[in-house]
Amino acid sequence: MNIETYSEKAVVVKGPDTRYHKEKLKAMGGKWNSALKGGCGWIFSATKESELREWIASLSTPFITPAKNPIKSVPTLNLDIYEQLKKLTIDSETFMGKFKSLSHEDQSMFCDIINKCN
């Protein structure tokens, strides 16, 4: 998450991590706005900037935004979950071999699940 000056009277909090903190951002007085110049974000009174910066700095679990993910661009992941996911990642040749060994029905079900995640 990052904080940007939006105007003399407002700041905006942006970033994919904001979705995980929606309720807190609302409770702090933020309003979601998808029509902001420069892209969507949470708009706040400029008087909230120091409180917002302190809160973001106090988040105990760091978040990362992967540049690219071979499956789908994942907005943010807790570092522990990211490490677990890396352990589960297999190369495409191994994956295709396992996928082709599934029945047609199971392949279709798998594709349906993946499409719902996208």
C-alpha positions in Angstrom: 0.0 0.0 0.0 1.1 3.5 -0.6 -0.1 7.0 0.2 -0.1 9.8 -2.3 -1.1 13.4 -2.0 -4.3 13.8 -4.1 -4.9 17.5 -3.5 -4.3 20.1 -0.8 -7.2 18.6 1.2 -6.9 14.9 0.4 -4.6 11.9 0.2 -5.3 8.6 -1.5 -4.2 5.1 -0.4 -3.6 2.8 -3.3 -2.3 -0.7 -4.0 -3.7 -4.2 -4.4 -3.2 -4.9 -0.6 -6.0 -2.5 0.2 -8.6 -5.1 -0.6 -7.4 -7.1 2.5 -7.8 -4.0 4.7 -11.2 -2.7 3.4 -12.9 -2.6 6.8 -10.1 -0.8 8.5 -9.8 1.7 5.7 -13.5 2.4 6.0 -13.3 2.7 9.8 -10.5 5.2 9.4 -12.8 7.4 7.3 -11.7 6.3 3.8 -14.1 6.2 0.9 -13.4 3.9 -2.1 -13.4 5.8 -5.4 -12.8 4.1 -8.7 -12.9 7.3 -10.7 -9.9 9.1 -9.2 -7.4 10.8 -11.5 -4.4 8.4 -11.6 -6.5 5.3 -10.8 -8.8 4.0 -8.1 -8.0 4.1 -4.4 -9.2 5.0 -1.0 -9.6 8.8 -0.5 -9.0 10.4 2.9 -8.9 13.9 4.3 -5.3 15.1 4.3 -5.5 15.4 8.1 -5.5 11.6 8.3 -2.1 11.2 6.5 0.1 10.7 9.6 -2.4 8.3 11.1 -2.5 6.3 7.9 1.3 6.2 7.6 1.6 5.0 11.2 -1.0 2.3 10.6 0.5 1.0 7.4 4.0 0.9 9.1 2.5 -1.0 12.0 1.2 -3.9 9.9 2.9 -6.9 11.3 2.7 -9.1 8.2 4.6 -7.8 5.2 3.0 -8.1 1.8 4.6 -8.4 -1.5 3.4 -7.8 -5.0 4.9 -10.3 -7.4 5.9 -8.8 -10.7 4.8 -11.9 -12.6 3.2 -15.2 -11.8 3.2 -18.0 -14.4 -0.3 -19.1 -13.4 -2.0 -15.7 -13.0 -0.9 -12.4 -11.6 -1.6 -12.6 -7.9 -2.2 -9.2 -6.4 -0.6 -9.8 -3.0 0.5 -12.6 -0.9 1.6 -13.0 2.7 5.3 -14.0 2.6 4.7 -17.3 4.4 2.0 -18.3 2.0 4.2 -17.2 -0.9 7.0 -19.5 0.3 4.5 -22.4 0.7 3.2 -21.7 -2.8 6.7 -21.8 -4.3 7.2 -25.3 -2.8 4.0 -26.4 -4.6 5.0 -25.0 -7.9 6.0 -27.6 -10.5 7.4 -27.3 -14.0 4.9 -27.2 -16.9 6.1 -30.5 -18.3 5.4 -32.4 -15.0 2.1 -30.6 -14.7 1.0 -31.5 -18.2 1.9 -35.1 -17.7 -0.2 -35.2 -14.6 -3.0 -33.3 -16.2 -3.1 -35.6 -19.2 -3.4 -38.6 -16.9 -6.7 -37.3 -15.5 -10.0 -38.4 -17.0 -11.7 -36.0 -19.4 -14.3 -35.3 -16.7 -11.6 -34.4 -14.1 -9.8 -32.3 -16.7 -13.0 -30.3 -17.3 -13.6 -29.9 -13.6 -10.1 -28.7 -13.1 -10.5 -26.1 -15.9 -13.8 -24.9 -14.4 -12.1 -24.4 -11.1 -9.2 -22.5 -12.6 -11.5 -20.3 -14.7 -13.4 -19.4 -11.5 -10.1 -18.3 -9.9 -9.3 -16.1 -12.9 
